[in-house]
Amino acid sequence: MKINGPNHSNFNPYQKQLNKQEEVKQPVKQQQDKVEISSAGKALQDSGKTNETRQNYINEIKIQVENGNYKVDHQRTAGNMVDFFSDKK
């Protein structure tokens, strides 16, 4: 058996692995997130906003529903549904 003093270079055979683990633990330079919205995306955002005429129409319907005066045209609703789903094919 060979005994070398405390200054032996191979004192901890796992030191290389420990050093690699420490390197991994160190935080990597963090990049900041950026969000860019294209002009087409901005146009879609603006199109989602209701205009004043549409808002007035919605408010009228709400009032009619609250008062119990709102009548649904079943034939027209069914026709619109058929038209909508037949266009999808």
Secondary structure as UniProt FT lines:
FT   TURN            6..7
FT   TURN            9..10
FT   TURN            13..14
FT   HELIX           15..25
FT   HELIX           39..47
FT   HELIX           52..67
FT   HELIX           74..87
//
